[in-house]
Amino acid sequence: MKKINFSFSVTRWIGVVIKEIHELRRDKVSISMVLLTPLFQLIILGYAINMDPHNLPTALLN
């Protein structure tokens, strides 16, 4: 049985990054999804999750 080697190779990782950059440069729809989707989510969720408390009931205990 052949042993699987899971070691990390920097040159292989750089090759994959360069390949993905080339693919994204060719496909304009994918690059717009990669850039605009996280930005859209950040804006929408930033307004949805508002940490400013308003109209909270308060009580005083003496």
N, C-alpha and C positions, 0 to 999 in steps of 0.2 A: 504494500500500500504506500502510495506516495504521500510524503508529509507536505502539508500546505504551509507556505511561508507567508506570514502576515507582517513582515517587516516594512517599515516606512521608507520610501525612497523619495528624496527631494526632487531628483531629476524627473521621475515619473509624475510627481505631483505638479511640477511646473509644466510638463507636457500636457497634462489634462487641463490645466488652467488656460494655456495658450489655445488649445483646441476649442474650449468653450467660448473663449473670446472671439475666435474666428467664426464660430457658428452664430453667436449673437450679432456680430457685425453684418452677417448676411440676412438675418431674419429680423426685420424692423418691428414686427408684432411682438416677438419674444422679448426684445430689449425694452419695449415700452411696458410690457407686463412686469418685467424684472424691476424696473425703476419706478413705475407709477403705482403699482399695487401696494407696496409697503408704505409709500407716502400717503396714499388715500386711506389706508387703514390707520396710520398714525394720526391723521387729522380727525377722522370719524371717531375713533376710540378716545382721542384726547378730549373731545367735546362730550362724549357719552359718559366717561368716567371723570366727573368733576368732583374734586375733593373739598369744595367750599360748602360748609354746612349753612343751610338757610331754614328759617322758621322751625327751629328746634324748641320743643317745650322745655322750660326751665322751672326749677323749684328752689326755694330757699329754705334751709333748715336752720333754726336758731337754737 
